[in-house]
Amino acid sequence: MSTITVFDPAMCCSSGVCGPKPDQKLSVFSADLQHLESQGHKVTRYNLAQEPAAFVSNLTVKALLDAHKNEALPIIIRDGELISYGSYPSRDQLVALVQGNNVERKSAEGDQAENSDAKSTSCCCSGGC
């Protein structure tokens, strides 16, 4: 099975699913990752706020952050190969990406609005991160 590595934007906890009002998109994505684990995949997540060294030490992640800043996050890598960046894929998209359909990036105008919503509510701490 594959090793999936997720590089998340800065959040106050490892998954973003904490606090009194966790972001629903992050809750769904966490469940989707658990689904992959139940299928035998190894999943590792890094949070920019808590583990910045992991972002700097991965050349692919560093290059994406240099080129796109925080808009590149989240970044998803399968077995060392970039498969998605810039948005959290749905479960169906994530399964397809893990099975070999590579580099997913939301870029349509409607998706950018969705991304903005996710970024504005990704902090799970009252008062901001």
PAKOLFI-875178 format. One record per atom (N, C-alpha, C): y, z negated, x; atom name. Coordinates in steps of 0.1 Angstrom, whole numbers. Atoms other than C-alpha are relative to their C-alpha. Example, Ala and Ser with C-alpha at 12.3 -4.5 7.8 and 13.67 -1.06 7.14 Angstrom:
<pts>
+-------+-------+-------+------+
!     v !     w !     u ! name !
+-------+-------+-------+------+
!   -12 !     0 !     9 !    N !
!   -45 !   -78 !   123 !   CA !
!    12 !     0 !     9 !    C !
!   -11 !     0 !    -9 !    N !
!   -11 !   -71 !   137 !   CA !
!    11 !    -8 !    -8 !    C !
+-------+-------+-------+------+
</pts>
This chain:
<pts>
+-------+-------+-------+------+
!     v !     w !     u ! name !
+-------+-------+-------+------+
!   -12 !     0 !     8 !    N !
!     0 !     0 !     0 !   CA !
!    13 !     0 !     9 !    C !
!   -13 !    -2 !    -7 !    N !
!    37 !     4 !     9 !   CA !
!     6 !   -14 !     3 !    C !
!    -9 !    11 !    -2 !    N !
!    61 !   -21 !    24 !   CA !
!    14 !     4 !    -5 !    C !
!   -13 !    -3 !     6 !    N !
!    93 !   -21 !     4 !   CA !
!    10 !   -10 !     4 !    C !
!   -10 !     9 !    -4 !    N !
!   125 !   -35 !    18 !   CA !
!    13 !     3 !    -7 !    C !
!   -12 !    -1 !     8 !    N !
!   156 !   -41 !    -3 !   CA !
!    11 !    -7 !     7 !    C !
!   -12 !     6 !    -6 !    N !
!   190 !   -47 !    12 !   CA !
!    10 !    -1 !   -11 !    C !
!    -9 !     2 !    12 !    N !
!   211 !   -62 !   -16 !   CA !
!    14 !    -3 !     5 !    C !
!   -14 !     4 !    -3 !    N !
!   249 !   -67 !   -17 !   CA !
!     1 !   -15 !     1 !    C !
!    -2 !    15 !    -1 !    N !
!   263 !  -102 !   -11 !   CA !
!    -2 !    -6 !   -14 !    C !
!     2 !     8 !    12 !    N !
!   250 !  -126 !   -37 !   CA !
!    -2 !   -14 !     4 !    C !
!     0 !    14 !    -4 !    N !
!   250 !  -164 !   -38 !   CA !
!   -15 !    -5 !     1 !    C !
!    14 !     4 !    -2 !    N !
!   212 !  -165 !   -40 !   CA !
!    -8 !    13 !     4 !    C !
!     7 !   -11 !    -6 !    N !
!   184 !  -143 !   -27 !   CA !
!    -2 !    12 !   -10 !    C !
!     3 !   -11 !     9 !    N !
!   178 !  -123 !   -59 !   CA !
!    12 !     3 !    -9 !    C !
!   -11 !    -2 !     9 !    N !
!   211 !  -127 !   -78 !   CA !
!    -3 !    -5 !   -14 !    C !
!     5 !     5 !    13 !    N !
!   191 !  -142 !  -107 !   CA !
!     1 !   -15 !     1 !    C !
!    -2 !    15 !    -1 !    N !
!   207 !  -177 !  -107 !   CA !
!    13 !    -3 !    -8 !    C !
!   -12 !     4 !     7 !    N !
!   235 !  -196 !  -123 !   CA !
!    -1 !     0 !   -15 !    C !
!     1 !     1 !    14 !    N !
!   243 !  -200 !  -159 !   CA !
!    -1 !    13 !    -8 !    C !
!     0 !   -13 !     6 !    N !
!   247 !  -163 !  -167 !   CA !
!    -5 !    11 !    10 !    C !
!     4 !   -10 !   -10 !    N !
!   225 !  -142 !  -144 !   CA !
!     2 !    14 !    -5 !    C !
!    -2 !   -14 !     4 !    N !
!   232 !  -104 !  -144 !   CA !
!   -14 !     5 !    -5 !    C !
!    12 !    -5 !     6 !    N !
!   206 !   -88 !  -167 !   CA !
!    -6 !    11 !     9 !    C !
!     5 !   -11 !    -8 !    N !
!   203 !   -57 !  -144 !   CA !
!    -8 !    -6 !    12 !    C !
!     7 !     6 !   -11 !    N !
!   193 !   -80 !  -115 !   CA !
!   -12 !    -7 !    -4 !    C !
!    13 !     6 !     5 !    N !
!   168 !   -99 !  -136 !   CA !
!   -10 !    11 !    -2 !    C !
!     9 !   -11 !     2 !    N !
!   152 !   -66 !  -146 !   CA !
!    -5 !     5 !    13 !    C !
!     5 !    -5 !   -13 !    N !
!   151 !   -54 !  -110 !   CA !
!    -9 !    -9 !     7 !    C !
!    10 !    10 !    -6 !    N !
!   135 !   -86 !   -98 !   CA !
!   -13 !     1 !    -7 !    C !
!    13 !    -1 !     7 !    N !
!   108 !   -82 !  -125 !   CA !
!    -7 !    13 !     5 !    C !
!     5 !   -12 !    -5 !    N !
!   104 !   -46 !  -113 !   CA !
!    -6 !    -1 !    13 !    C !
!     5 !     2 !   -13 !    N !
!    99 !   -57 !   -78 !   CA !
!   -13 !    -9 !     0 !    C !
!    13 !     8 !     2 !    N !
!    73 !   -83 !   -90 !   CA !
!   -11 !     9 !    -4 !    C !
!    10 !   -10 !     4 !    N !
!    55 !   -54 !  -107 !   CA !
!    -6 !     7 !    12 !    C !
!     5 !    -7 !   -12 !    N !
!    53 !   -36 !   -74 !   CA !
!    -9 !    -9 !     8 !    C !
!     9 !    10 !    -8 !    N !
!    39 !   -67 !   -57 !   CA !
!   -13 !    -2 !    -7 !    C !
!    13 !     1 !     8 !    N !
!    13 !   -70 !   -85 !   CA !
!    -9 !    12 !     2 !    C !
!     7 !   -13 !    -3 !    N !
!     3 !   -34 !   -76 !   CA !
!    -5 !     0 !    15 !    C !
!     4 !     1 !   -13 !    N !
!    -3 !   -45 !   -40 !   CA !
!    10 !     4 !    11 !    C !
!   -11 !    -3 !    -9 !    N !
!    30 !   -35 !   -24 !   CA !
!     6 !   -13 !     6 !    C !
!    -7 !    11 !    -6 !    N !
!    47 !   -59 !     0 !   CA !
!    15 !     2 !    -2 !    C !
!   -15 !    -1 !     3 !    N !
!    84 !   -65 !   -10 !   CA !
!     7 !   -11 !     8 !    C !
!    -9 !     9 !    -7 !    N !
!   111 !   -81 !    12 !   CA !
!    14 !     4 !    -4 !    C !
!   -14 !    -2 !     4 !    N !
!   147 !   -86 !     1 !   CA !
!     9 !    -7 !    10 !    C !
!   -10 !     6 !    -9 !    N !
!   177 !   -92 !    23 !   CA !
!    13 !     0 !    -8 !    C !
!   -13 !     2 !     7 !    N !
!   210 !  -105 !     9 !   CA !
!    11 !     0 !    11 !    C !
!   -10 !    -2 !   -10 !    N !
!   241 !   -94 !    28 !   CA !
!     8 !   -14 !     3 !    C !
!    -7 !    13 !    -2 !    N !
!   258 !  -129 !    23 !   CA !
!    -9 !   -10 !     8 !    C !
!     8 !    10 !    -6 !    N !
!   228 !  -148 !    36 !   CA !
!    -7 !     5 !    13 !    C !
!     8 !    -6 !   -11 !    N !
!   211 !  -124 !    61 !   CA !
!     7 !    12 !     6 !    C !
!    -7 !   -12 !    -5 !    N !
!   237 !  -101 !    77 !   CA !
!    -6 !     6 !    12 !    C !
!     7 !    -5 !   -12 !    N !
!   217 !   -97 !   109 !   CA !
!   -10 !    11 !    -3 !    C !
!    10 !   -10 !     4 !    N !
!   190 !   -78 !    90 !   CA !
!     7 !    14 !    -3 !    C !
!    -8 !   -13 !     3 !    N !
!   217 !   -52 !    79 !   CA !
!     4 !     7 !    13 !    C !
!    -5 !    -5 !   -13 !    N !
!   231 !   -48 !   114 !   CA !
!   -12 !     6 !     9 !    C !
!    11 !    -4 !    -9 !    N !
!   197 !   -45 !   131 !   CA !
!    -8 !    12 !    -5 !    C !
!     7 !   -12 !     5 !    N !
!   184 !   -17 !   108 !   CA !
!     9 !    12 !     1 !    C !
!    -9 !   -12 !    -3 !    N !
!   199 !    16 !   121 !   CA !
!     3 !     8 !   -13 !    C !
!    -2 !    -7 !    12 !    N !
!   195 !    33 !    87 !   CA !
!    10 !    -7 !    -9 !    C !
!    -9 !     8 !     9 !    N !
!   212 !     5 !    68 !   CA !
!    14 !     0 !     6 !    C !
!   -13 !     1 !    -7 !    N !
!   240 !     2 !    94 !   CA !
!     7 !    14 !    -2 !    C !
!    -6 !   -13 !     2 !    N !
!   246 !    40 !    92 !   CA !
!     5 !     2 !   -14 !    C !
!    -4 !    -2 !    14 !    N !
!   248 !    40 !    54 !   CA !
!    12 !    -9 !    -2 !    C !
!   -12 !     9 !     2 !    N !
!   272 !    10 !    55 !   CA !
!    12 !     5 !     7 !    C !
!   -11 !    -6 !    -7 !    N !
!   293 !    27 !    81 !   CA !
!     6 !    11 !    -8 !    C !
!    -4 !   -12 !     7 !    N !
!   295 !    58 !    60 !   CA !
!     6 !    -3 !   -14 !    C !
!    -3 !     2 !    14 !    N !
!   297 !    44 !    25 !   CA !
!     5 !   -14 !    -4 !    C !
!    -4 !    14 !     3 !    N !
!   307 !     7 !    29 !   CA !
!    -9 !    -6 !   -10 !    C !
!     9 !     7 !    10 !    N !
!   294 !   -16 !     2 !   CA !
!    -5 !     9 !   -11 !    C !
!     5 !    -9 !    10 !    N !
!   290 !    14 !   -21 !   CA !
!   -14 !     4 !     2 !    C !
!    14 !    -4 !    -3 !    N !
!   257 !    21 !    -3 !   CA !
!   -10 !   -10 !    -5 !    C !
!     9 !    10 !     4 !    N !
!   242 !   -11 !   -15 !   CA !
!    -3 !     1 !   -15 !    C !
!    11 !     4 !    -8 !    N !
!   216 !   -17 !   -26 !   CA !
!    -7 !    12 !     7 !    C !
!     8 !   -10 !    -7 !    N !
!   195 !     2 !    -1 !   CA !
!   -15 !    -4 !     0 !    C !
!    14 !     3 !     1 !    N !
!   158 !     5 !    -6 !   CA !
!    -8 !     9 !    10 !    C !
!     8 !    -7 !   -10 !    N !
!   134 !    15 !    22 !   CA !
!   -15 !    -2 !    -2 !    C !
!    14 !     0 !     2 !    N !
!    97 !    23 !    19 !   CA !
!    -6 !     3 !    14 !    C !
!     7 !    -3 !   -12 !    N !
!    76 !    20 !    51 !   CA !
!    10 !     5 !    11 !    C !
!    -9 !    -4 !    -9 !    N !
!   107 !    24 !    72 !   CA !
!     9 !    12 !    -3 !    C !
!    -7 !   -12 !     4 !    N !
!   120 !    54 !    53 !   CA !
!     9 !    -2 !   -12 !    C !
!   -10 !     1 !    11 !    N !
!   151 !    55 !    31 !   CA !
!    -5 !     7 !   -13 !    C !
!     4 !    -6 !    13 !    N !
!   141 !    61 !    -6 !   CA !
!    11 !    -1 !   -10 !    C !
!   -10 !     2 !    10 !    N !
!   172 !    49 !   -25 !   CA !
!    12 !    -7 !     5 !    C !
!   -12 !     8 !    -3 !    N !
!   208 !    37 !   -21 !   CA !
!    10 !     2 !   -10 !    C !
!   -12 !    -1 !     9 !    N !
!   239 !    30 !   -41 !   CA !
!    -2 !    -5 !   -14 !    C !
!     3 !     5 !    13 !    N !
!   222 !    17 !   -73 !   CA !
!   -14 !    -6 !    -1 !    C !
!    13 !     5 !     2 !    N !
!   193 !    -3 !   -86 !   CA !
!    -7 !    10 !   -10 !    C !
!     8 !    -9 !     8 !    N !
!   167 !    22 !   -99 !   CA !
!    -7 !    -7 !   -11 !    C !
!     8 !     6 !    11 !    N !
!   149 !    16 !  -132 !   CA !
!   -15 !    -1 !     5 !    C !
!    14 !     2 !    -4 !    N !
!   112 !     6 !  -130 !   CA !
!    -7 !    13 !     2 !    C !
!     6 !   -13 !    -1 !    N !
!   101 !    42 !  -136 !   CA !
!     4 !     7 !    12 !    C !
!    -5 !    -6 !   -12 !    N !
!   124 !    55 !  -109 !   CA !
!    -5 !    -7 !    13 !    C !
!     5 !     7 !   -12 !    N !
!   113 !    28 !   -85 !   CA !
!   -14 !     3 !     3 !    C !
!    14 !    -4 !    -2 !    N !
!    76 !    35 !   -90 !   CA !
!    -1 !    14 !     5 !    C !
!     0 !   -14 !    -5 !    N !
!    83 !    72 !   -85 !   CA !
!     4 !     1 !    15 !    C !
!    -5 !     0 !   -14 !    N !
!   102 !    65 !   -53 !   CA !
!   -10 !    -6 !     9 !    C !
!    10 !     6 !    -8 !    N !
!    75 !    42 !   -40 !   CA !
!   -12 !    10 !     2 !    C !
!    11 !    -9 !    -1 !    N !
!    50 !    69 !   -47 !   CA !
!     3 !    13 !     9 !    C !
!    -3 !   -11 !    -9 !    N !
!    69 !    94 !   -25 !   CA !
!    11 !     9 !    -4 !    C !
!   -11 !    -9 !     4 !    N !
!    98 !   110 !   -44 !   CA !
!    12 !    -7 !     6 !    C !
!   -10 !     7 !    -9 !    N !
!   126 !   102 !   -19 !   CA !
!    15 !     3 !    -4 !    C !
!   -14 !     3 !     1 !    N !
!   163 !    94 !   -18 !   CA !
!     7 !     3 !   -13 !    C !
!    -6 !     1 !    13 !    N !
!   177 !    85 !   -51 !   CA !
!    14 !    -6 !     2 !    C !
!   -14 !     6 !    -1 !    N !
!   215 !    80 !   -53 !   CA !
!     7 !     4 !   -12 !    C !
!    -8 !    -3 !    12 !    N !
!   236 !    78 !   -84 !   CA !
!    13 !     6 !     5 !    C !
!   -12 !    -6 !    -4 !    N !
!   265 !   101 !   -81 !   CA !
!     8 !     6 !   -11 !    C !
!    -7 !    -6 !    11 !    N !
!   274 !   114 !  -115 !   CA !
!    11 !    -9 !    -4 !    C !
!   -11 !     8 !     3 !    N !
!   307 !   102 !  -129 !   CA !
!    -4 !   -12 !    -9 !    C !
!     5 !    11 !     9 !    N !
!   289 !    82 !  -157 !   CA !
!    -7 !   -11 !     8 !    C !
!     8 !    10 !    -8 !    N !
!   267 !    65 !  -131 !   CA !
!    10 !    -9 !     8 !    C !
!    -9 !     8 !    -8 !    N !
!   297 !    54 !  -111 !   CA !
!     6 !   -12 !    -8 !    C !
!    -5 !    11 !     9 !    N !
!   310 !    34 !  -141 !   CA !
!   -11 !   -10 !    -1 !    C !
!    11 !    10 !     1 !    N !
!   276 !    18 !  -144 !   CA !
!    -1 !    -8 !    13 !    C !
!     0 !     7 !   -12 !    N !
!   277 !     9 !  -107 !   CA !
!    11 !   -10 !     1 !    C !
!   -11 !     9 !    -1 !    N !
!   311 !    -6 !  -110 !   CA !
!    -3 !   -13 !    -9 !    C !
!     4 !    11 !     8 !    N !
!   298 !   -28 !  -138 !   CA !
!    -9 !   -10 !     7 !    C !
!    10 !     8 !    -8 !    N !
!   268 !   -40 !  -117 !   CA !
!     7 !    -7 !    11 !    C !
!    -6 !     7 !   -11 !    N !
!   290 !   -48 !   -88 !   CA !
!     9 !   -11 !    -4 !    C !
!   -10 !    10 !     4 !    N !
!   316 !   -67 !  -108 !   CA !
!    -7 !   -12 !    -5 !    C !
!     8 !    12 !     5 !    N !
!   289 !   -90 !  -123 !   CA !
!   -11 !    -4 !     9 !    C !
!    12 !     4 !    -8 !    N !
!   265 !   -93 !   -94 !   CA !
!     1 !   -14 !     5 !    C !
!    -1 !    14 !    -5 !    N !
!   278 !  -127 !   -84 !   CA !
!    -5 !    -9 !   -11 !    C !
!     6 !     9 !     9 !    N !
!   259 !  -154 !  -100 !   CA !
!     6 !   -14 !     0 !    C !
!    -6 !    13 !    -2 !    N !
!   281 !  -183 !   -90 !   CA !
!    13 !    -1 !    -9 !    C !
!   -13 !     2 !     7 !    N !
!   309 !  -197 !  -112 !   CA !
!    11 !    -1 !    10 !    C !
!   -11 !     0 !    -9 !    N !
!   342 !  -191 !   -95 !   CA !
!    -1 !    10 !    11 !    C !
!     1 !   -11 !   -11 !    N !
!   329 !  -162 !   -73 !   CA !
!    -8 !    -5 !    11 !    C !
!     8 !     2 !   -12 !    N !
!   308 !  -160 !   -42 !   CA !
!     8 !    -4 !    12 !    C !
+-------+-------+-------+------+
</pts>
